[in-house]
Amino acid sequence: MNKNQMRSALMPDRGTALPADAALAHIPEGLRDRPALSLKELLRVIPVGRSKAYMLMKEDPAFPKGVPLYDGENSPKFYWTHEAIAWLEGRAAKFGANKGGR
């Protein structure tokens, strides 16, 4: 599935409501079952680019938080899969709620 198809799954036409599990439709099965994700895998679950993800990490308190693998400034981080899915579901619910309020 390409990025445009992922975006259309997350943001349907203005006249349609977002199905409850449409936000999760693009996530590969192997990633749904993993407890933790690398940043690269997180970007496959949450269909945004790396720069947008870094912006969301700074600006959106609900965005999944990275957990360092070891002590040190340059430690790679991992992200909990359930947090990424919860963030997507929250965005889908917010988007669906806005549609009903128009």
Buried (B, 14 or more C-beta within 10 A) or exposed (E): EEEEEBEBBBBBEEEEEBEEEBBBEBBEEEBEEBEBBBBEBBBBBBBBEEEEBEEBBEEEEEBBEBEEEEEEEEEEBBBBBEBBBEBBBBBBEEBBEEBEEE
